[in-house]
């Protein structure tokens, strides 16, 4: 499950991705203290928890007492998500990795800080996942796959053995990446793509 301590967790954002993370945290038996949003656009309550305005949170909540999970989704692009994590880390907040209770793993794999591996993902041996990356519902990562920082691997993507994905890459739903393909940084792969050569 990867969350290493017992600090309460606030989730940043009040959308669909934040909702998925809230339920994943609950299934792990961890305490979600609430959500962080913006008072001008977000509700006061989300998923039965209070939504704290971001500026109020920064002024009144200590990084010594709380961890954060980034619940901002990856679309229309990754920039807002990346900016928010960077801003909160500079204030001293820690983003633990989150691995859903239903993830199937076969052998050792590595997941860095702030990454999220969601329901039904399959991870084979010697996979490496960088910082602040989302591995979304039902994705398959075969042996020796390496995924960089700030990537989004959408639902039901298949990465065959030896695939390497560099930083800031978005892979659309139901895409297949064949063996040993390299996808270089900042690429956007549309849904249902078959990638059989380097990008």
KOLVEXNU-805568 format. One line per field, with one value per residue (C-alpha): residue number from 1; x, y, z. Coordinates in Angstrom, 2 decimals. Each point is the difference from the previous one (the first is absolute). Example, Ala and Ser with C-alpha at 12.3 -4.5 7.8 and 13.67 -1.06 7.14 Angstrom:
% residues 2
pos <- [1_2] .
X <- [12.30_1.37] .
Y <- [-4.50_3.44] .
Z <- [7.80_-0.66] .
This chain:
% residues 199
pos <- [1_2_3_4_5_6_7_8_9_10_11_12_13_14_15_16_17_18_19_20_21_22_23_24_25_26_27_28_29_30_31_32_33_34_35_36_37_38_39_40_41_42_43_44_45_46_47_48_49_50_51_52_53_54_55_56_57_58_59_60_61_62_63_64_65_66_67_68_69_70_71_72_73_74_75_76_77_78_79_80_81_82_83_84_85_86_87_88_89_90_91_92_93_94_95_96_97_98_99_100_101_102_103_104_105_106_107_108_109_110_111_112_113_114_115_116_117_118_119_120_121_122_123_124_125_126_127_128_129_130_131_132_133_134_135_136_137_138_139_140_141_142_143_144_145_146_147_148_149_150_151_152_153_154_155_156_157_158_159_160_161_162_163_164_165_166_167_168_169_170_171_172_173_174_175_176_177_178_179_180_181_182_183_184_185_186_187_188_189_190_191_192_193_194_195_196_197_198_199] .
X <- [0.00_3.10_-1.41_2.67_-1.28_-3.21_-0.31_-3.49_-0.22_-1.56_-0.85_0.56_-2.94_-3.71_-0.55_-0.26_3.64_-0.16_-3.08_1.80_2.94_-2.30_-1.50_3.43_1.25_-3.08_0.54_3.54_-1.38_1.68_-1.45_-1.06_-0.38_-1.65_0.55_1.84_-1.74_-0.81_-2.95_-1.14_-0.55_-0.07_-2.76_0.27_-0.40_1.19_-0.39_-1.25_3.21_0.66_1.67_2.64_0.91_3.59_1.18_-1.58_1.59_3.48_-0.29_-1.54_1.10_3.54_2.00_1.13_-3.51_-1.43_0.97_-1.49_-1.30_-0.31_-3.54_0.26_-0.53_2.32_-2.31_-0.07_3.74_2.43_1.12_-2.44_0.68_3.79_-0.18_-2.11_2.30_3.06_-1.66_-1.03_3.38_1.71_-2.17_1.27_-2.91_0.61_-1.92_0.06_-0.39_-3.44_-0.51_-3.59_-0.76_-1.05_3.32_1.49_3.78_2.34_3.42_1.73_-0.75_0.85_-2.38_1.24_-1.61_-3.35_-0.84_-3.39_-0.73_-3.73_-2.48_0.69_3.50_2.36_3.72_2.60_3.58_2.56_-2.37_1.11_-2.47_1.24_-1.34_-3.56_-1.09_-3.53_-0.45_-3.73_-2.65_0.79_3.33_2.54_3.74_2.04_3.51_2.74_-2.27_1.40_-2.33_1.30_-1.32_-3.33_-1.43_-3.60_-0.61_-3.73_-2.45_0.68_3.32_2.39_3.75_1.83_3.35_2.88_-2.05_1.55_-2.10_1.77_-1.35_-3.25_-1.59_-3.74_-1.10_-3.68_-2.51_0.27_3.35_2.58_3.74_2.00_3.25_3.01_-1.56_1.29_-2.41_1.93_-1.01_-3.02_-1.74_-3.80_-1.31_-3.68_-2.43_0.03_3.43_2.33_3.57_2.54_2.94_1.73_-1.62] .
Y <- [0.00_2.23_2.60_-0.28_2.04_0.79_3.70_0.98_0.65_2.88_-0.52_2.95_0.45_-0.77_-1.79_-3.54_-0.93_1.30_-2.14_-3.14_0.73_0.63_-3.49_-1.59_1.64_-1.18_-3.59_0.16_0.99_3.41_3.27_2.52_3.28_1.85_1.68_3.14_2.16_3.54_1.65_1.81_-3.19_-3.04_-1.21_0.34_-3.78_-2.79_-3.74_0.87_1.86_3.72_1.86_2.45_2.99_-0.33_3.36_-0.67_-3.45_1.38_2.57_-2.26_-3.62_-1.21_-2.36_-1.59_-1.31_-0.86_-1.73_0.81_-2.02_1.79_-0.57_2.28_-1.97_0.02_1.57_2.37_-0.11_-0.88_3.57_0.81_-3.30_0.46_3.63_-0.90_-2.77_2.23_2.87_-2.18_-1.77_3.38_0.64_-3.24_-2.35_-3.67_-1.99_-3.74_-2.54_-1.63_-3.59_-1.25_-3.11_-1.88_0.40_-3.33_-0.18_-2.84_0.67_3.18_3.39_3.60_2.95_3.47_2.73_1.38_-2.69_-1.68_-3.55_-0.55_-2.87_-3.14_0.90_-2.92_0.52_-2.60_-0.27_2.81_2.77_3.52_2.90_3.55_2.84_1.40_-2.46_-1.43_-3.63_-0.04_-2.70_-3.39_0.88_-2.80_0.60_-3.01_-0.86_2.66_2.89_3.40_3.00_3.48_2.88_1.79_-2.52_-1.12_-3.57_-0.09_-2.86_-3.34_1.00_-2.91_0.57_-3.12_-1.10_2.47_3.06_3.30_3.14_3.25_2.94_1.92_-2.53_-0.65_-3.40_-0.18_-2.67_-3.50_0.68_-2.77_0.60_-2.92_-1.45_2.26_3.14_3.37_2.93_3.21_2.79_2.29_-2.31_-0.34_-3.35_-0.02_-2.71_-3.43_0.49_-2.86_1.18_-2.42_2.35_2.73_3.43] .
Z <- [0.00_0.33_2.44_2.68_2.94_1.83_-0.77_-1.17_-3.73_-1.89_-3.67_-2.35_-2.37_-0.04_-3.30_-1.28_0.57_3.57_0.59_-1.17_2.30_2.96_-0.31_-0.51_3.20_1.90_-1.15_1.37_3.40_-0.08_1.26_-2.64_1.90_-2.87_-3.35_-1.10_-2.56_-1.01_1.72_-3.15_-2.02_2.31_2.36_3.78_0.42_-2.33_0.63_3.49_0.88_0.42_-2.86_1.28_-2.14_-1.20_1.34_3.40_0.08_-0.73_2.79_2.66_-0.54_0.69_-2.18_3.27_0.62_-3.43_-3.25_-3.40_-2.94_-3.35_-1.24_-3.02_-3.20_-2.99_-2.58_-1.82_0.72_2.78_0.80_2.82_1.72_-0.24_1.19_3.04_1.19_-0.42_1.91_2.95_0.22_0.20_3.08_1.54_-0.71_-0.82_-2.62_0.82_-2.78_-0.10_-1.17_-0.16_2.03_-3.15_-1.89_-1.10_0.14_-0.87_1.43_1.11_-1.49_0.92_0.37_0.90_2.07_-1.10_-2.56_-0.06_-1.14_-0.26_0.02_-1.98_-1.21_-0.68_0.64_-0.98_1.38_-0.07_-1.02_1.00_0.33_0.50_2.11_-0.28_-2.69_-0.32_-1.03_-0.58_0.27_-1.52_-1.60_-0.56_0.51_-1.10_1.17_-0.01_-0.96_1.04_0.29_0.78_2.10_-0.49_-2.45_-0.39_-1.14_-0.73_0.70_-1.71_-1.54_-0.59_0.19_-1.18_1.39_-0.09_-0.94_1.13_0.40_0.81_2.06_-0.58_-2.37_-0.37_-1.36_-0.99_0.96_-1.51_-1.66_-0.50_0.06_-1.34_1.33_0.65_-1.49_1.24_0.36_0.54_2.36_-0.50_-2.46_-0.20_-1.27_-0.95_1.14_-1.68_-1.52_-0.91_0.54_-1.51_-0.60_1.99_0.33] .
